[in-house]
């Protein structure tokens, strides 16, 4: 059965799917916002101790790992391993971490940093060196 209407480019109903996809993308962007600075903290695990730092204060500090001194930076609510004496530098290349559950690991130095919620809702299941 042929329709009486002559559509050159598209029908109005052809816009429904792109409209729904656009709404879904907007909702995903709003629901995937990073954790607030007051809700998260940085945990530095060295094997023998666990140090906790606030993400709301910018700082750079040193940690001693198995291979020597490492530098860890906190800036604008994000953290990273800024320098490490390890040969591969994979931990430095990991870059900034900013959401609860994000981590950067330096296996040769035996140090890892992880962002966790203030209520302790995140902790890794296991870590091996």
Rosetta blueprint (number, residue, H / E / L):
1 X L
2 X L
3 X L
4 X L
5 X L
6 X L
7 X L
8 X L
9 X L
10 X L
11 X L
12 X H
13 X H
14 X H
15 X H
16 X H
17 X H
18 X H
19 X H
20 X H
21 X H
22 X H
23 X H
24 X H
25 X H
26 X H
27 X H
28 X H
29 X H
30 X H
31 X H
32 X L
33 X L
34 X L
35 X L
36 X L
37 X H
38 X H
39 X H
40 X E
41 X E
42 X E
43 X E
44 X E
45 X E
46 X L
47 X L
48 X L
49 X L
50 X E
51 X E
52 X E
53 X E
54 X E
55 X L
56 X L
57 X L
58 X L
59 X E
60 X E
61 X E
62 X E
63 X E
64 X E
65 X L
66 X L
67 X L
68 X L
69 X E
70 X E
71 X E
72 X E
73 X E
74 X E
75 X E
76 X L
77 X L
78 X E
79 X E
80 X E
81 X E
82 X E
83 X E
84 X L
85 X L
86 X L
87 X L
88 X L
89 X L
90 X H
91 X H
92 X H
93 X H
94 X L
95 X L
96 X L
97 X E
98 X L
99 X L
100 X L
101 X L
102 X L
103 X E
104 X E
105 X E
106 X E
107 X L
108 X L
109 X L
110 X L
111 X E
112 X E
113 X E
114 X E
115 X E
116 X E
117 X E
118 X L
119 X L
120 X L
121 X L
122 X L
123 X L
124 X L
125 X L
126 X L
127 X L
128 X L
129 X L
